[in-house]
Amino acid sequence: MMDRMITTAWRAFWLGLGASAVLLGQSVFFPHPPAASPPTAPAVVVPMEHGPAITDKRVYERARRVVARHRAS
């Protein structure tokens, strides 16, 4: 009984090794073509006169502190 299990495991090992060799060979000899990249659009930058309106006072205060810290450095 044990000999049969060992033989089956040995055959499964070689079958898996052969299958992985086939997959590796296919990826080496027949590589996939590169995926077509989407067309790139030119970047459009629209300058704004003023930033967007900040309605939340906490957000406004935090932004003001960050700007003040940036200007101080």
N, CA, C, O and CB atoms as a CASP TS submission, in Angstrom:
PFRMAT TS
TARGET T0000
AUTHOR 0000-0000-0000
METHOD Language model
MODEL 1
PARENT N/A
ATOM      1  N   MET     1       0.821  -1.193   0.000  1.00  0.00           N
ATOM      2  CA  MET     1       0.000   0.000   0.000  1.00  0.00           C
ATOM      3  C   MET     1       0.870   1.265   0.000  1.00  0.00           C
ATOM      4  O   MET     1       0.617   2.202  -0.757  1.00  0.00           O
ATOM      5  CB  MET     1      -0.937  -0.006   1.210  1.00  0.00           C
ATOM      6  N   MET     2       1.893   1.277   0.856  1.00  0.00           N
ATOM      7  CA  MET     2       2.766   2.452   0.938  1.00  0.00           C
ATOM      8  C   MET     2       3.562   2.625  -0.354  1.00  0.00           C
ATOM      9  O   MET     2       3.781   3.754  -0.793  1.00  0.00           O
ATOM     10  CB  MET     2       3.725   2.329   2.139  1.00  0.00           C
ATOM     11  N   ASP     3       3.990   1.544  -0.957  1.00  0.00           N
ATOM     12  CA  ASP     3       4.738   1.633  -2.209  1.00  0.00           C
ATOM     13  C   ASP     3       3.889   2.268  -3.312  1.00  0.00           C
ATOM     14  O   ASP     3       4.388   3.038  -4.132  1.00  0.00           O
ATOM     15  CB  ASP     3       5.217   0.239  -2.646  1.00  0.00           C
ATOM     16  N   ARG     4       2.615   1.935  -3.315  1.00  0.00           N
ATOM     17  CA  ARG     4       1.725   2.501  -4.328  1.00  0.00           C
ATOM     18  C   ARG     4       1.544   4.002  -4.118  1.00  0.00           C
ATOM     19  O   ARG     4       1.507   4.762  -5.086  1.00  0.00           O
ATOM     20  CB  ARG     4       0.362   1.794  -4.299  1.00  0.00           C
ATOM     21  N   MET     5       1.430   4.433  -2.869  1.00  0.00           N
ATOM     22  CA  MET     5       1.291   5.859  -2.571  1.00  0.00           C
ATOM     23  C   MET     5       2.557   6.619  -2.966  1.00  0.00           C
ATOM     24  O   MET     5       2.477   7.719  -3.514  1.00  0.00           O
ATOM     25  CB  MET     5       0.988   6.069  -1.076  1.00  0.00           C
ATOM     26  N   ILE     6       3.709   6.041  -2.691  1.00  0.00           N
ATOM     27  CA  ILE     6       4.974   6.683  -3.049  1.00  0.00           C
ATOM     28  C   ILE     6       5.097   6.780  -4.565  1.00  0.00           C
ATOM     29  O   ILE     6       5.526   7.807  -5.091  1.00  0.00           O
ATOM     30  CB  ILE     6       6.173   5.903  -2.458  1.00  0.00           C
ATOM     31  N   THR     7       4.723   5.717  -5.265  1.00  0.00           N
ATOM     32  CA  THR     7       4.777   5.733  -6.724  1.00  0.00           C
ATOM     33  C   THR     7       3.840   6.791  -7.291  1.00  0.00           C
ATOM     34  O   THR     7       4.202   7.509  -8.224  1.00  0.00           O
ATOM     35  CB  THR     7       4.420   4.357  -7.289  1.00  0.00           C
ATOM     36  N   THR     8       2.632   6.891  -6.731  1.00  0.00           N
ATOM     37  CA  THR     8       1.665   7.890  -7.194  1.00  0.00           C
ATOM     38  C   THR     8       2.189   9.301  -6.928  1.00  0.00           C
ATOM     39  O   THR     8       2.075  10.172  -7.790  1.00  0.00           O
ATOM     40  CB  THR     8       0.297   7.687  -6.502  1.00  0.00           C
ATOM     41  N   ALA     9       2.755   9.533  -5.758  1.00  0.00           N
ATOM     42  CA  ALA     9       3.311  10.845  -5.435  1.00  0.00           C
ATOM     43  C   ALA     9       4.481  11.185  -6.357  1.00  0.00           C
ATOM     44  O   ALA     9       4.619  12.329  -6.791  1.00  0.00           O
ATOM     45  CB  ALA     9       3.764  10.887  -3.970  1.00  0.00           C
ATOM     46  N   TRP    10       5.314  10.200  -6.653  1.00  0.00           N
ATOM     47  CA  TRP    10       6.461  10.418  -7.534  1.00  0.00           C
ATOM     48  C   TRP    10       5.996  10.791  -8.933  1.00  0.00           C
ATOM     49  O   TRP    10       6.554  11.697  -9.551  1.00  0.00           O
ATOM     50  CB  TRP    10       7.349   9.165  -7.586  1.00  0.00           C
ATOM     51  N   ARG    11       4.979  10.102  -9.437  1.00  0.00           N
ATOM     52  CA  ARG    11       4.439  10.414 -10.767  1.00  0.00           C
ATOM     53  C   ARG    11       3.784  11.794 -10.776  1.00  0.00           C
ATOM     54  O   ARG    11       3.919  12.541 -11.745  1.00  0.00           O
ATOM     55  CB  ARG    11       3.418   9.341 -11.202  1.00  0.00           C
ATOM     56  N   ALA    12       3.077  12.131  -9.702  1.00  0.00           N
ATOM     57  CA  ALA    12       2.445  13.456  -9.617  1.00  0.00           C
ATOM     58  C   ALA    12       3.501  14.555  -9.587  1.00  0.00           C
ATOM     59  O   ALA    12       3.312  15.618 -10.178  1.00  0.00           O
ATOM     60  CB  ALA    12       1.546  13.552  -8.365  1.00  0.00           C
ATOM     61  N   PHE    13       4.615  14.298  -8.896  1.00  0.00           N
ATOM     62  CA  PHE    13       5.704  15.271  -8.860  1.00  0.00           C
ATOM     63  C   PHE    13       6.237  15.530 -10.264  1.00  0.00           C
ATOM     64  O   PHE    13       6.391  16.684 -10.665  1.00  0.00           O
ATOM     65  CB  PHE    13       6.836  14.781  -7.944  1.00  0.00           C
ATOM     66  N   TRP    14       6.518  14.470 -11.011  1.00  0.00           N
ATOM     67  CA  TRP    14       7.069  14.636 -12.352  1.00  0.00           C
ATOM     68  C   TRP    14       6.053  15.233 -13.310  1.00  0.00           C
ATOM     69  O   TRP    14       6.421  15.983 -14.214  1.00  0.00           O
ATOM     70  CB  TRP    14       7.557  13.305 -12.885  1.00  0.00           C
ATOM     71  N   LEU    15       4.776  14.911 -13.123  1.00  0.00           N
ATOM     72  CA  LEU    15       3.740  15.507 -13.950  1.00  0.00           C
ATOM     73  C   LEU    15       3.665  17.019 -13.710  1.00  0.00           C
ATOM     74  O   LEU    15       3.575  17.798 -14.658  1.00  0.00           O
ATOM     75  CB  LEU    15       2.380  14.846 -13.663  1.00  0.00           C
ATOM     76  N   GLY    16       3.701  17.423 -12.443  1.00  0.00           N
ATOM     77  CA  GLY    16       3.683  18.854 -12.114  1.00  0.00           C
ATOM     78  C   GLY    16       4.925  19.564 -12.611  1.00  0.00           C
ATOM     79  O   GLY    16       4.851  20.695 -13.091  1.00  0.00           O
ATOM     80  N   LEU    17       6.075  18.896 -12.495  1.00  0.00           N
ATOM     81  CA  LEU    17       7.311  19.506 -12.978  1.00  0.00           C
ATOM     82  C   LEU    17       7.274  19.674 -14.493  1.00  0.00           C
ATOM     83  O   LEU    17       7.719  20.695 -15.019  1.00  0.00           O
ATOM     84  CB  LEU    17       8.524  18.659 -12.568  1.00  0.00           C
ATOM     85  N   GLY    18       6.749  18.682 -15.189  1.00  0.00           N
ATOM     86  CA  GLY    18       6.631  18.791 -16.640  1.00  0.00           C
ATOM     87  C   GLY    18       5.653  19.868 -17.049  1.00  0.00           C
ATOM     88  O   GLY    18       5.904  20.604 -18.003  1.00  0.00           O
ATOM     89  N   ALA    19       4.542  19.972 -16.343  1.00  0.00           N
ATOM     90  CA  ALA    19       3.552  21.001 -16.660  1.00  0.00           C
ATOM     91  C   ALA    19       4.131  22.396 -16.445  1.00  0.00           C
ATOM     92  O   ALA    19       3.892  23.292 -17.255  1.00  0.00           O
ATOM     93  CB  ALA    19       2.290  20.816 -15.804  1.00  0.00           C
ATOM     94  N   SER    20       4.884  22.591 -15.375  1.00  0.00           N
ATOM     95  CA  SER    20       5.480  23.909 -15.135  1.00  0.00           C
ATOM     96  C   SER    20       6.545  24.222 -16.192  1.00  0.00           C
ATOM     97  O   SER    20       6.717  25.380 -16.574  1.00  0.00           O
ATOM     98  CB  SER    20       6.099  23.973 -13.718  1.00  0.00           C
ATOM     99  N   ALA    21       7.264  23.190 -16.669  1.00  0.00           N
ATOM    100  CA  ALA    21       8.255  23.405 -17.724  1.00  0.00           C
ATOM    101  C   ALA    21       7.569  23.806 -19.021  1.00  0.00           C
ATOM    102  O   ALA    21       8.077  24.650 -19.761  1.00  0.00           O
ATOM    103  CB  ALA    21       9.105  22.139 -17.940  1.00  0.00           C
ATOM    104  N   VAL    22       6.415  23.205 -19.300  1.00  0.00           N
ATOM    105  CA  VAL    22       5.660  23.571 -20.504  1.00  0.00           C
ATOM    106  C   VAL    22       5.190  25.014 -20.411  1.00  0.00           C
ATOM    107  O   VAL    22       5.328  25.773 -21.370  1.00  0.00           O
ATOM    108  CB  VAL    22       4.454  22.628 -20.705  1.00  0.00           C
ATOM    109  N   LEU    23       4.638  25.400 -19.272  1.00  0.00           N
ATOM    110  CA  LEU    23       4.164  26.781 -19.109  1.00  0.00           C
ATOM    111  C   LEU    23       5.310  27.778 -19.203  1.00  0.00           C
ATOM    112  O   LEU    23       5.164  28.836 -19.814  1.00  0.00           O
ATOM    113  CB  LEU    23       3.446  26.945 -17.769  1.00  0.00           C
ATOM    114  N   LEU    24       6.433  27.453 -18.610  1.00  0.00           N
ATOM    115  CA  LEU    24       7.592  28.335 -18.675  1.00  0.00           C
ATOM    116  C   LEU    24       8.106  28.444 -20.104  1.00  0.00           C
ATOM    117  O   LEU    24       8.449  29.534 -20.561  1.00  0.00           O
ATOM    118  CB  LEU    24       8.702  27.832 -17.748  1.00  0.00           C
ATOM    119  N   GLY    25       8.161  27.320 -20.810  1.00  0.00           N
ATOM    120  CA  GLY    25       8.607  27.355 -22.202  1.00  0.00           C
ATOM    121  C   GLY    25       7.675  28.149 -23.081  1.00  0.00           C
ATOM    122  O   GLY    25       8.132  28.865 -23.971  1.00  0.00           O
ATOM    123  N   GLN    26       6.379  28.042 -22.856  1.00  0.00           N
ATOM    124  CA  GLN    26       5.432  28.818 -23.647  1.00  0.00           C
ATOM    125  C   GLN    26       5.598  30.311 -23.393  1.00  0.00           C
ATOM    126  O   GLN    26       5.501  31.110 -24.325  1.00  0.00           O
ATOM    127  CB  GLN    26       4.001  28.388 -23.335  1.00  0.00           C
ATOM    128  N   SER    27       5.845  30.693 -22.162  1.00  0.00           N
ATOM    129  CA  SER    27       5.994  32.125 -21.872  1.00  0.00           C
ATOM    130  C   SER    27       7.303  32.669 -22.425  1.00  0.00           C
ATOM    131  O   SER    27       7.396  33.860 -22.724  1.00  0.00           O
ATOM    132  CB  SER    27       5.925  32.375 -20.364  1.00  0.00           C
ATOM    133  N   VAL    28       8.321  31.813 -22.567  1.00  0.00           N
ATOM    134  CA  VAL    28       9.600  32.269 -23.101  1.00  0.00           C
ATOM    135  C   VAL    28       9.559  32.340 -24.625  1.00  0.00           C
ATOM    136  O   VAL    28      10.013  33.324 -25.210  1.00  0.00           O
ATOM    137  CB  VAL    28      10.731  31.341 -22.645  1.00  0.00           C
ATOM    138  N   PHE    29       9.027  31.318 -25.266  1.00  0.00           N
ATOM    139  CA  PHE    29       9.061  31.249 -26.728  1.00  0.00           C
ATOM    140  C   PHE    29       7.887  31.958 -27.396  1.00  0.00           C
ATOM    141  O   PHE    29       7.994  32.359 -28.554  1.00  0.00           O
ATOM    142  CB  PHE    29       9.084  29.813 -27.163  1.00  0.00           C
ATOM    143  N   PHE    30       6.782  32.117 -26.697  1.00  0.00           N
ATOM    144  CA  PHE    30       5.610  32.783 -27.260  1.00  0.00           C
ATOM    145  C   PHE    30       5.116  33.851 -26.286  1.00  0.00           C
ATOM    146  O   PHE    30       4.059  33.684 -25.677  1.00  0.00           O
ATOM    147  CB  PHE    30       4.484  31.757 -27.571  1.00  0.00           C
ATOM    148  N   PRO    31       5.856  34.935 -26.129  1.00  0.00           N
ATOM    149  CA  PRO    31       5.425  35.964 -25.173  1.00  0.00           C
ATOM    150  C   PRO    31       4.181  36.696 -25.689  1.00  0.00           C
ATOM    151  O   PRO    31       3.958  36.808 -26.894  1.00  0.00           O
ATOM    152  CB  PRO    31       6.569  36.976 -24.913  1.00  0.00           C
ATOM    153  N   HIS    32       3.404  37.174 -24.765  1.00  0.00           N
ATOM    154  CA  HIS    32       2.222  37.941 -25.137  1.00  0.00           C
ATOM    155  C   HIS    32       2.652  39.286 -25.707  1.00  0.00           C
ATOM    156  O   HIS    32       3.639  39.863 -25.251  1.00  0.00           O
ATOM    157  CB  HIS    32       1.281  38.136 -23.921  1.00  0.00           C
ATOM    158  N   PRO    33       1.918  39.794 -26.706  1.00  0.00           N
ATOM    159  CA  PRO    33       2.247  41.132 -27.205  1.00  0.00           C
ATOM    160  C   PRO    33       1.919  42.166 -26.130  1.00  0.00           C
ATOM    161  O   PRO    33       1.022  41.952 -25.314  1.00  0.00           O
ATOM    162  CB  PRO    33       1.472  41.443 -28.525  1.00  0.00           C
ATOM    163  N   PRO    34       2.630  43.265 -26.129  1.00  0.00           N
ATOM    164  CA  PRO    34       2.344  44.278 -25.109  1.00  0.00           C
ATOM    165  C   PRO    34       0.927  44.825 -25.284  1.00  0.00           C
ATOM    166  O   PRO    34       0.422  44.952 -26.399  1.00  0.00           O
ATOM    167  CB  PRO    34       3.376  45.430 -25.180  1.00  0.00           C
ATOM    168  N   ALA    35       0.315  45.139 -24.169  1.00  0.00           N
ATOM    169  CA  ALA    35      -1.046  45.670 -24.201  1.00  0.00           C
ATOM    170  C   ALA    35      -1.037  47.051 -24.837  1.00  0.00           C
ATOM    171  O   ALA    35      -0.130  47.850 -24.606  1.00  0.00           O
ATOM    172  CB  ALA    35      -1.654  45.729 -22.778  1.00  0.00           C
ATOM    173  N   ALA    36      -2.047  47.318 -25.633  1.00  0.00           N
ATOM    174  CA  ALA    36      -2.148  48.629 -26.272  1.00  0.00           C
ATOM    175  C   ALA    36      -2.467  49.671 -25.208  1.00  0.00           C
ATOM    176  O   ALA    36      -3.427  49.526 -24.451  1.00  0.00           O
ATOM    177  CB  ALA    36      -3.233  48.630 -27.392  1.00  0.00           C
ATOM    178  N   SER    37      -1.667  50.704 -25.159  1.00  0.00           N
ATOM    179  CA  SER    37      -1.910  51.754 -24.176  1.00  0.00           C
ATOM    180  C   SER    37      -2.959  52.714 -24.735  1.00  0.00           C
ATOM    181  O   SER    37      -3.025  52.935 -25.944  1.00  0.00           O
ATOM    182  CB  SER    37      -0.588  52.511 -23.821  1.00  0.00           C
ATOM    183  N   PRO    38      -3.770  53.277 -23.859  1.00  0.00           N
ATOM    184  CA  PRO    38      -4.790  54.209 -24.334  1.00  0.00           C
ATOM    185  C   PRO    38      -4.125  55.469 -24.897  1.00  0.00           C
ATOM    186  O   PRO    38      -3.043  55.847 -24.448  1.00  0.00           O
ATOM    187  CB  PRO    38      -5.773  54.576 -23.190  1.00  0.00           C
ATOM    188  N   PRO    39      -4.748  56.109 -25.855  1.00  0.00           N
ATOM    189  CA  PRO    39      -4.152  57.328 -26.407  1.00  0.00           C
ATOM    190  C   PRO    39      -4.041  58.393 -25.325  1.00  0.00           C
ATOM    191  O   PRO    39      -4.932  58.550 -24.490  1.00  0.00           O
ATOM    192  CB  PRO    39      -4.985  57.855 -27.596  1.00  0.00           C
ATOM    193  N   THR    40      -2.952  59.106 -25.356  1.00  0.00           N
ATOM    194  CA  THR    40      -2.741  60.138 -24.343  1.00  0.00           C
ATOM    195  C   THR    40      -3.304  61.461 -24.848  1.00  0.00           C
ATOM    196  O   THR    40      -3.112  61.843 -26.002  1.00  0.00           O
ATOM    197  CB  THR    40      -1.232  60.280 -23.997  1.00  0.00           C
ATOM    198  N   ALA    41      -3.983  62.128 -23.978  1.00  0.00           N
ATOM    199  CA  ALA    41      -4.547  63.435 -24.303  1.00  0.00           C
ATOM    200  C   ALA    41      -3.604  64.506 -23.783  1.00  0.00           C
ATOM    201  O   ALA    41      -2.964  64.314 -22.749  1.00  0.00           O
ATOM    202  CB  ALA    41      -5.976  63.606 -23.697  1.00  0.00           C
ATOM    203  N   PRO    42      -3.507  65.623 -24.477  1.00  0.00           N
ATOM    204  CA  PRO    42      -2.643  66.695 -23.972  1.00  0.00           C
ATOM    205  C   PRO    42      -3.193  67.237 -22.651  1.00  0.00           C
ATOM    206  O   PRO    42      -4.404  67.361 -22.464  1.00  0.00           O
ATOM    207  CB  PRO    42      -2.520  67.837 -25.015  1.00  0.00           C
ATOM    208  N   ALA    43      -2.288  67.549 -21.763  1.00  0.00           N
ATOM    209  CA  ALA    43      -2.701  68.082 -20.460  1.00  0.00           C
ATOM    210  C   ALA    43      -3.200  69.505 -20.625  1.00  0.00           C
ATOM    211  O   ALA    43      -2.542  70.333 -21.255  1.00  0.00           O
ATOM    212  CB  ALA    43      -1.533  68.034 -19.444  1.00  0.00           C
ATOM    213  N   VAL    44      -4.342  69.781 -20.070  1.00  0.00           N
ATOM    214  CA  VAL    44      -4.929  71.112 -20.138  1.00  0.00           C
ATOM    215  C   VAL    44      -4.931  71.679 -18.733  1.00  0.00           C
ATOM    216  O   VAL    44      -5.535  71.110 -17.824  1.00  0.00           O
ATOM    217  CB  VAL    44      -6.374  71.081 -20.743  1.00  0.00           C
ATOM    218  N   VAL    45      -4.257  72.796 -18.561  1.00  0.00           N
ATOM    219  CA  VAL    45      -4.201  73.444 -17.261  1.00  0.00           C
ATOM    220  C   VAL    45      -4.932  74.765 -17.364  1.00  0.00           C
ATOM    221  O   VAL    45      -4.570  75.635 -18.156  1.00  0.00           O
ATOM    222  CB  VAL    45      -2.734  73.648 -16.786  1.00  0.00           C
ATOM    223  N   VAL    46      -5.959  74.902 -16.559  1.00  0.00           N
ATOM    224  CA  VAL    46      -6.743  76.131 -16.555  1.00  0.00           C
ATOM    225  C   VAL    46      -6.442  76.860 -15.262  1.00  0.00           C
ATOM    226  O   VAL    46      -6.816  76.387 -14.189  1.00  0.00           O
ATOM    227  CB  VAL    46      -8.276  75.845 -16.703  1.00  0.00           C
ATOM    228  N   PRO    47      -5.771  78.006 -15.339  1.00  0.00           N
ATOM    229  CA  PRO    47      -5.483  78.730 -14.100  1.00  0.00           C
ATOM    230  C   PRO    47      -6.765  79.323 -13.515  1.00  0.00           C
ATOM    231  O   PRO    47      -7.639  79.804 -14.236  1.00  0.00           O
ATOM    232  CB  PRO    47      -4.446  79.844 -14.353  1.00  0.00           C
ATOM    233  N   MET    48      -6.846  79.271 -12.176  1.00  0.00           N
ATOM    234  CA  MET    48      -8.011  79.856 -11.511  1.00  0.00           C
ATOM    235  C   MET    48      -7.576  81.136 -10.824  1.00  0.00           C
ATOM    236  O   MET    48      -6.478  81.223 -10.274  1.00  0.00           O
ATOM    237  CB  MET    48      -8.646  78.861 -10.487  1.00  0.00           C
ATOM    238  N   GLU    49      -8.444  82.117 -10.864  1.00  0.00           N
ATOM    239  CA  GLU    49      -8.136  83.388 -10.213  1.00  0.00           C
ATOM    240  C   GLU    49      -8.125  83.212  -8.702  1.00  0.00           C
ATOM    241  O   GLU    49      -7.237  83.724  -8.020  1.00  0.00           O
ATOM    242  CB  GLU    49      -9.154  84.472 -10.620  1.00  0.00           C
ATOM    243  N   HIS    50      -9.085  82.507  -8.192  1.00  0.00           N
ATOM    244  CA  HIS    50      -9.185  82.262  -6.759  1.00  0.00           C
ATOM    245  C   HIS    50      -9.451  80.777  -6.563  1.00  0.00           C
ATOM    246  O   HIS    50     -10.035  80.121  -7.425  1.00  0.00           O
ATOM    247  CB  HIS    50     -10.311  83.136  -6.100  1.00  0.00           C
ATOM    248  N   GLY    51      -9.020  80.258  -5.428  1.00  0.00           N
ATOM    249  CA  GLY    51      -9.265  78.862  -5.131  1.00  0.00           C
ATOM    250  C   GLY    51     -10.743  78.600  -4.891  1.00  0.00           C
ATOM    251  O   GLY    51     -11.533  79.539  -4.802  1.00  0.00           O
ATOM    252  N   PRO    52     -11.110  77.374  -4.789  1.00  0.00           N
ATOM    253  CA  PRO    52     -12.522  77.069  -4.522  1.00  0.00           C
ATOM    254  C   PRO    52     -12.934  77.579  -3.146  1.00  0.00           C
ATOM    255  O   PRO    52     -12.111  77.672  -2.235  1.00  0.00           O
ATOM    256  CB  PRO    52     -12.778  75.552  -4.621  1.00  0.00           C
ATOM    257  N   ALA    53     -14.184  77.900  -3.009  1.00  0.00           N
ATOM    258  CA  ALA    53     -14.694  78.436  -1.752  1.00  0.00           C
ATOM    259  C   ALA    53     -14.637  77.360  -0.670  1.00  0.00           C
ATOM    260  O   ALA    53     -15.045  76.221  -0.897  1.00  0.00           O
ATOM    261  CB  ALA    53     -16.141  78.959  -1.924  1.00  0.00           C
ATOM    262  N   ILE    54     -14.134  77.723   0.496  1.00  0.00           N
ATOM    263  CA  ILE    54     -14.067  76.803   1.626  1.00  0.00           C
ATOM    264  C   ILE    54     -15.206  77.169   2.563  1.00  0.00           C
ATOM    265  O   ILE    54     -15.242  78.270   3.113  1.00  0.00           O
ATOM    266  CB  ILE    54     -12.670  76.870   2.357  1.00  0.00           C
ATOM    267  N   THR    55     -16.129  76.244   2.739  1.00  0.00           N
ATOM    268  CA  THR    55     -17.301  76.546   3.550  1.00  0.00           C
ATOM    269  C   THR    55     -17.138  76.101   4.999  1.00  0.00           C
ATOM    270  O   THR    55     -17.779  76.664   5.886  1.00  0.00           O
ATOM    271  CB  THR    55     -18.520  75.892   2.952  1.00  0.00           C
ATOM    272  N   ASP    56     -16.304  75.112   5.257  1.00  0.00           N
ATOM    273  CA  ASP    56     -16.131  74.607   6.610  1.00  0.00           C
ATOM    274  C   ASP    56     -15.036  75.407   7.306  1.00  0.00           C
ATOM    275  O   ASP    56     -13.916  75.491   6.802  1.00  0.00           O
ATOM    276  CB  ASP    56     -15.790  73.093   6.600  1.00  0.00           C
ATOM    277  N   LYS    57     -15.349  75.993   8.455  1.00  0.00           N
ATOM    278  CA  LYS    57     -14.386  76.847   9.159  1.00  0.00           C
ATOM    279  C   LYS    57     -13.161  76.058   9.612  1.00  0.00           C
ATOM    280  O   LYS    57     -12.051  76.589   9.590  1.00  0.00           O
ATOM    281  CB  LYS    57     -15.050  77.510  10.367  1.00  0.00           C
ATOM    282  N   ARG    58     -13.340  74.781  10.030  1.00  0.00           N
ATOM    283  CA  ARG    58     -12.198  73.987  10.469  1.00  0.00           C
ATOM    284  C   ARG    58     -11.227  73.750   9.318  1.00  0.00           C
ATOM    285  O   ARG    58     -10.012  73.819   9.498  1.00  0.00           O
ATOM    286  CB  ARG    58     -12.667  72.650  11.049  1.00  0.00           C
ATOM    287  N   VAL    59     -11.770  73.470   8.131  1.00  0.00           N
ATOM    288  CA  VAL    59     -10.920  73.252   6.966  1.00  0.00           C
ATOM    289  C   VAL    59     -10.188  74.543   6.616  1.00  0.00           C
ATOM    290  O   VAL    59      -9.007  74.521   6.267  1.00  0.00           O
ATOM    291  CB  VAL    59     -11.755  72.753   5.761  1.00  0.00           C
ATOM    292  N   TYR    60     -10.897  75.669   6.711  1.00  0.00           N
ATOM    293  CA  TYR    60     -10.284  76.958   6.408  1.00  0.00           C
ATOM    294  C   TYR    60      -9.129  77.249   7.362  1.00  0.00           C
ATOM    295  O   TYR    60      -8.061  77.681   6.928  1.00  0.00           O
ATOM    296  CB  TYR    60     -11.329  78.078   6.484  1.00  0.00           C
ATOM    297  N   GLU    61      -9.336  77.016   8.653  1.00  0.00           N
ATOM    298  CA  GLU    61      -8.288  77.287   9.635  1.00  0.00           C
ATOM    299  C   GLU    61      -7.082  76.380   9.426  1.00  0.00           C
ATOM    300  O   GLU    61      -5.941  76.829   9.538  1.00  0.00           O
ATOM    301  CB  GLU    61      -8.831  77.114  11.051  1.00  0.00           C
ATOM    302  N   ARG    62      -7.324  75.116   9.126  1.00  0.00           N
ATOM    303  CA  ARG    62      -6.216  74.197   8.881  1.00  0.00           C
ATOM    304  C   ARG    62      -5.424  74.626   7.653  1.00  0.00           C
ATOM    305  O   ARG    62      -4.193  74.626   7.671  1.00  0.00           O
ATOM    306  CB  ARG    62      -6.734  72.762   8.705  1.00  0.00           C
ATOM    307  N   ALA    63      -6.132  74.992   6.582  1.00  0.00           N
ATOM    308  CA  ALA    63      -5.454  75.440   5.360  1.00  0.00           C
ATOM    309  C   ALA    63      -4.653  76.706   5.635  1.00  0.00           C
ATOM    310  O   ALA    63      -3.546  76.862   5.120  1.00  0.00           O
ATOM    311  CB  ALA    63      -6.476  75.688   4.224  1.00  0.00           C
ATOM    312  N   ARG    64      -5.199  77.608   6.440  1.00  0.00           N
ATOM    313  CA  ARG    64      -4.495  78.849   6.760  1.00  0.00           C
ATOM    314  C   ARG    64      -3.220  78.561   7.542  1.00  0.00           C
ATOM    315  O   ARG    64      -2.188  79.185   7.296  1.00  0.00           O
ATOM    316  CB  ARG    64      -5.404  79.792   7.560  1.00  0.00           C
ATOM    317  N   ARG    65      -3.283  77.608   8.496  1.00  0.00           N
ATOM    318  CA  ARG    65      -2.091  77.253   9.264  1.00  0.00           C
ATOM    319  C   ARG    65      -1.031  76.599   8.379  1.00  0.00           C
ATOM    320  O   ARG    65       0.160  76.869   8.531  1.00  0.00           O
ATOM    321  CB  ARG    65      -2.462  76.316  10.412  1.00  0.00           C
ATOM    322  N   VAL    66      -1.463  75.742   7.457  1.00  0.00           N
ATOM    323  CA  VAL    66      -0.511  75.077   6.571  1.00  0.00           C
ATOM    324  C   VAL    66       0.176  76.100   5.686  1.00  0.00           C
ATOM    325  O   VAL    66       1.389  76.028   5.486  1.00  0.00           O
ATOM    326  CB  VAL    66      -1.212  74.010   5.712  1.00  0.00           C
ATOM    327  N   VAL    67      -0.580  77.053   5.153  1.00  0.00           N
ATOM    328  CA  VAL    67       0.016  78.086   4.299  1.00  0.00           C
ATOM    329  C   VAL    67       0.972  78.947   5.110  1.00  0.00           C
ATOM    330  O   VAL    67       2.057  79.281   4.632  1.00  0.00           O
ATOM    331  CB  VAL    67      -1.079  78.965   3.653  1.00  0.00           C
ATOM    332  N   ALA    68       0.591  79.309   6.319  1.00  0.00           N
ATOM    333  CA  ALA    68       1.474  80.131   7.160  1.00  0.00           C
ATOM    334  C   ALA    68       2.752  79.381   7.498  1.00  0.00           C
ATOM    335  O   ALA    68       3.832  79.972   7.489  1.00  0.00           O
ATOM    336  CB  ALA    68       0.755  80.552   8.453  1.00  0.00           C
ATOM    337  N   ARG    69       2.652  78.085   7.798  1.00  0.00           N
ATOM    338  CA  ARG    69       3.829  77.287   8.095  1.00  0.00           C
ATOM    339  C   ARG    69       4.731  77.178   6.875  1.00  0.00           C
ATOM    340  O   ARG    69       5.955  77.215   7.000  1.00  0.00           O
ATOM    341  CB  ARG    69       3.424  75.900   8.577  1.00  0.00           C
ATOM    342  N   HIS    70       4.129  77.042   5.693  1.00  0.00           N
ATOM    343  CA  HIS    70       4.921  76.938   4.461  1.00  0.00           C
ATOM    344  C   HIS    70       5.653  78.251   4.171  1.00  0.00           C
ATOM    345  O   HIS    70       6.814  78.251   3.763  1.00  0.00           O
ATOM    346  CB  HIS    70       4.016  76.560   3.267  1.00  0.00           C
ATOM    347  N   ARG    71       4.968  79.347   4.385  1.00  0.00           N
ATOM    348  CA  ARG    71       5.603  80.647   4.129  1.00  0.00           C
ATOM    349  C   ARG    71       6.714  80.943   5.116  1.00  0.00           C
ATOM    350  O   ARG    71       7.679  81.630   4.780  1.00  0.00           O
ATOM    351  CB  ARG    71       4.572  81.757   4.180  1.00  0.00           C
ATOM    352  N   ALA    72       6.586  80.423   6.351  1.00  0.00           N
ATOM    353  CA  ALA    72       7.604  80.680   7.372  1.00  0.00           C
ATOM    354  C   ALA    72       8.888  79.882   7.120  1.00  0.00           C
ATOM    355  O   ALA    72       9.965  80.276   7.567  1.00  0.00           O
ATOM    356  CB  ALA    72       7.050  80.343   8.754  1.00  0.00           C
ATOM    357  N   SER    73       8.770  78.770   6.408  1.00  0.00           N
ATOM    358  CA  SER    73       9.963  77.943   6.216  1.00  0.00           C
ATOM    359  C   SER    73      10.769  78.378   5.023  1.00  0.00           C
ATOM    360  O   SER    73      11.804  77.781   4.727  1.00  0.00           O
ATOM    361  CB  SER    73       9.581  76.499   6.062  1.00  0.00           C
TER
END
